[in-house]
Amino acid sequence: MPINSWFKEWFDSEDYHTLYSHRNQKEAESFIQNLHDFISRPNMRVLDMACGKGRHAQTFANLGHTTVGFDLSKNSIEQAQNKNANSLAFHVHDMREPFPFGNFDLIASLFTSLGYFDSMEENMLPLKNAVACLKTNGLLIIDFINVFPAVAKMKAEEIVEKNGVRYHIERSVKDRVLIKRIRFKRNDEWQEHVERVFGLVREDFMKCFKDNNILCKEVFGDYSLNYFDKQRSPRLIMIAQKK
């Protein structure tokens, strides 16, 4: 499988959703509520790019915002469409392609939904597409893993058991790419998937903001919106505004 297509199969698989089933709705609701209170803008039109099953998008909608979510995974979108919320729509879409959903007051990329591609230019393309759809003074929110503590605390190997399946996980870093090799046995056959996330850092995003005429207004380090510490914060959360 070509390196740049690993996510197409893996993100749409049953085992991906099983392995990451600990990502819960309560956590998403708390984070989005904190953002909503901080931003303090009513009745926004919101886009959640690479939305997965739509847990963040649903919370935006429940808070009174007209919300659109899209993801490349058909399986995730099918599950997202079962969400019971008004003013909420989901679509299958590749974030490298222009967004055909109109203009928005706020566009969000949450829970490390960037960095899956082979080059810096391709990794920044979704953000360029997002800025093109932002209204003047619209907000772009990026929630990405903070690479520095993530690498420092990285477990080289571990076994995670979920629903009776033992997932053998190996982690490494090469040329700024965080690599996770996942092996497991299903129906007496070994399967393997490799996740590759480019280790984007604050400076990479700042350059993209500058190149696309968008200004970073705030930087936070966790879902409670505490101060960003490069060496300690688990997340890199940025709020930028289109000029």
C-alpha positions as CSV (number, residue, x, y, z in Angstrom):
1,M,0.0,0.0,0.0
2,P,1.5,3.4,-0.9
3,I,2.5,5.4,2.2
4,N,0.1,8.3,1.4
5,S,-3.0,6.0,1.4
6,W,-2.6,4.2,4.7
7,F,-5.4,6.2,6.3
8,K,-8.0,5.4,3.7
9,E,-8.3,1.8,4.7
10,W,-7.3,2.1,8.4
11,F,-9.7,4.9,9.4
12,D,-12.6,3.1,7.8
13,S,-11.9,-0.3,9.5
14,E,-13.7,-1.9,12.5
15,D,-10.4,-2.3,14.3
16,Y,-9.5,1.4,14.1
17,H,-12.8,2.2,15.9
18,T,-12.2,-0.6,18.4
19,L,-8.7,0.4,19.3
20,Y,-9.6,4.1,19.8
21,S,-13.0,3.5,21.5
22,H,-11.8,5.3,24.6
23,R,-12.4,8.6,22.8
24,N,-15.6,9.5,24.4
25,Q,-18.4,12.0,23.9
26,K,-18.1,13.5,27.4
27,E,-14.5,14.6,26.7
28,A,-15.5,16.1,23.4
29,E,-18.4,18.0,25.0
30,S,-16.2,19.5,27.7
31,F,-13.6,20.7,25.2
32,I,-16.1,22.2,22.8
33,Q,-18.0,23.9,25.7
34,N,-14.7,25.5,26.8
35,L,-14.1,26.8,23.3
36,H,-17.6,28.0,22.9
37,D,-17.4,29.9,26.2
38,F,-14.0,31.4,25.3
39,I,-15.0,32.5,21.8
40,S,-18.4,33.8,22.9
41,R,-19.9,34.1,19.4
42,P,-23.6,33.1,19.0
43,N,-25.3,31.5,16.0
44,M,-22.1,30.6,14.1
45,R,-21.9,28.4,11.0
46,V,-19.3,25.8,11.9
47,L,-17.3,23.3,9.9
48,D,-15.6,20.3,11.5
49,M,-13.1,19.0,9.1
50,A,-12.1,15.3,9.4
51,C,-14.9,15.0,11.9
52,G,-14.8,11.2,12.4
53,K,-18.0,10.0,14.0
54,G,-19.1,13.6,14.7
55,R,-18.7,13.9,18.4
56,H,-17.3,17.4,18.3
57,A,-19.7,18.5,15.5
58,Q,-22.7,17.3,17.5
59,T,-21.7,19.4,20.5
60,F,-21.3,22.5,18.3
61,A,-24.8,21.9,17.0
62,N,-26.2,21.3,20.5
63,L,-24.8,24.7,21.5
64,G,-26.9,26.4,18.8
65,H,-24.5,26.5,15.9
66,T,-25.4,25.3,12.4
67,T,-22.8,22.7,11.8
68,V,-21.3,20.7,9.0
69,G,-18.9,17.8,9.4
70,F,-16.9,15.9,6.8
71,D,-14.6,12.9,6.8
72,L,-12.9,10.6,4.3
73,S,-14.2,7.6,6.1
74,K,-17.6,6.4,4.8
75,N,-18.0,4.2,7.9
76,S,-17.5,7.1,10.3
77,I,-19.9,9.4,8.3
78,E,-22.6,6.7,8.3
79,Q,-22.3,6.5,12.1
80,A,-22.2,10.3,12.4
81,Q,-25.4,10.7,10.5
82,N,-27.2,8.9,13.3
83,K,-26.5,11.8,15.6
84,N,-29.7,13.3,16.9
85,A,-29.2,17.1,16.6
86,N,-30.8,19.9,14.7
87,S,-28.8,22.0,12.2
88,L,-26.3,19.2,11.7
89,A,-25.1,17.6,8.4
90,F,-22.3,15.2,7.5
91,H,-20.6,14.4,4.2
92,V,-17.8,12.2,2.8
93,H,-15.0,14.4,1.6
94,D,-11.2,14.5,1.2
95,M,-9.8,17.6,3.0
96,R,-7.1,18.0,0.3
97,E,-9.9,18.9,-2.1
98,P,-11.6,22.4,-2.0
99,F,-14.5,22.4,0.5
100,P,-17.9,22.7,-1.4
101,F,-20.0,23.5,1.7
102,G,-20.1,27.3,1.5
103,N,-18.6,29.9,3.9
104,F,-18.2,29.5,7.7
105,D,-17.7,31.6,10.8
106,L,-15.6,28.9,12.4
107,I,-13.7,25.9,11.0
108,A,-12.1,23.4,13.3
109,S,-9.5,20.6,12.8
110,L,-9.6,18.6,16.1
111,F,-7.9,15.7,17.7
112,T,-4.8,15.6,15.4
113,S,-6.7,15.4,12.2
114,L,-3.8,16.8,10.1
115,G,-0.3,15.6,9.2
116,Y,-1.2,12.3,7.5
117,F,0.5,13.2,4.2
118,D,4.0,12.9,2.8
119,S,5.0,16.6,2.3
120,M,4.7,19.8,4.2
121,E,2.8,21.4,1.3
122,E,0.2,18.6,1.2
123,N,-0.2,18.7,5.0
124,M,-0.9,22.4,4.9
125,L,-3.3,22.1,2.0
126,P,-6.4,21.4,4.2
127,L,-5.7,24.6,6.1
128,K,-5.5,26.6,2.9
129,N,-8.8,25.1,1.8
130,A,-10.2,26.0,5.2
131,V,-9.1,29.7,5.1
132,A,-10.6,30.0,1.6
133,C,-14.0,29.1,3.1
134,L,-13.7,31.4,6.2
135,K,-15.7,34.6,6.4
136,T,-13.8,37.8,7.2
137,N,-12.9,37.7,10.9
138,G,-13.8,34.0,10.9
139,L,-11.9,31.6,13.2
140,L,-9.7,28.6,12.5
141,I,-9.2,26.2,15.4
142,I,-6.4,23.6,15.3
143,D,-6.0,20.9,17.9
144,F,-2.9,18.9,17.3
145,I,-0.7,16.7,19.5
146,N,2.2,18.5,21.1
147,V,5.1,16.6,19.5
148,F,7.8,17.3,22.1
149,P,6.3,15.6,25.2
150,A,4.7,13.0,23.0
151,V,8.1,11.9,21.7
152,A,9.7,12.2,25.1
153,K,7.1,9.9,26.7
154,M,6.7,7.6,23.7
155,K,6.4,3.9,24.5
156,A,8.4,1.9,22.0
157,E,6.2,-1.2,22.4
158,E,3.0,-2.1,24.1
159,I,0.1,-4.5,23.9
160,V,-3.5,-3.2,24.1
161,E,-6.4,-5.6,24.4
162,K,-9.8,-4.5,23.2
163,N,-12.9,-6.7,22.7
164,G,-10.8,-9.8,22.9
165,V,-8.2,-8.6,20.3
166,R,-4.6,-8.1,21.3
167,Y,-3.1,-5.1,19.4
168,H,0.7,-5.2,19.3
169,I,1.9,-1.6,18.9
170,E,5.4,-0.4,18.0
171,R,6.3,3.3,17.9
172,S,9.2,5.2,16.3
173,V,10.1,8.5,14.8
174,K,11.9,9.0,11.5
175,D,12.4,12.3,9.6
176,R,9.9,14.2,11.8
177,V,7.2,11.5,11.2
178,L,5.7,9.7,14.2
179,I,5.2,6.1,13.1
180,K,2.9,3.6,14.9
181,R,2.9,0.0,13.7
182,I,-0.2,-2.0,14.7
183,R,-0.4,-5.7,14.4
184,F,-3.2,-8.0,15.5
185,K,-4.7,-11.4,14.7
186,R,-8.2,-11.7,13.4
187,N,-9.8,-14.9,12.0
188,D,-6.5,-16.7,12.5
189,E,-4.7,-14.3,10.2
190,W,-2.3,-11.5,11.2
191,Q,-3.1,-8.0,10.0
192,E,-0.9,-5.0,10.1
193,H,-1.5,-1.2,9.7
194,V,1.0,1.6,10.0
195,E,-0.1,5.1,11.1
196,R,2.2,8.0,10.0
197,V,1.7,11.5,11.4
198,F,4.0,14.3,10.4
199,G,5.3,16.0,13.6
200,L,3.9,19.4,12.9
201,V,4.9,22.1,15.5
202,R,3.8,25.6,16.3
203,E,6.3,27.2,13.9
204,D,4.9,25.1,11.0
205,F,1.4,26.4,11.6
206,M,2.5,30.0,12.2
207,K,4.2,30.0,8.7
208,C,1.0,28.6,7.2
209,F,-1.0,31.3,8.9
210,K,1.3,34.0,7.7
211,D,1.2,32.7,4.1
212,N,-2.6,32.6,4.1
213,N,-3.2,36.0,5.7
214,I,-4.6,34.6,9.0
215,L,-3.5,35.8,12.4
216,C,-2.9,33.5,15.4
217,K,-4.8,35.0,18.4
218,E,-4.4,32.3,21.1
219,V,-2.4,29.2,21.9
220,F,-3.5,26.7,24.6
221,G,-1.9,23.5,25.8
222,D,-4.9,21.3,26.8
223,Y,-8.6,20.8,26.6
224,S,-9.2,23.0,29.7
225,L,-7.5,25.9,27.7
226,N,-4.5,26.2,30.0
227,Y,-1.3,28.0,29.0
228,F,0.8,26.3,26.3
229,D,4.1,24.9,27.5
230,K,6.2,23.5,24.7
231,Q,7.8,20.8,26.8
232,R,4.9,19.7,29.0
233,S,1.5,20.5,27.4
234,P,-0.2,17.5,25.9
235,R,-1.9,19.5,23.1
236,L,-1.2,22.3,20.8
237,I,-4.5,24.2,20.4
238,M,-4.4,27.4,18.3
239,I,-7.2,29.9,17.5
240,A,-6.4,32.0,14.4
241,Q,-8.6,34.7,12.8
242,K,-8.9,35.6,9.1
243,K,-8.1,39.2,8.4
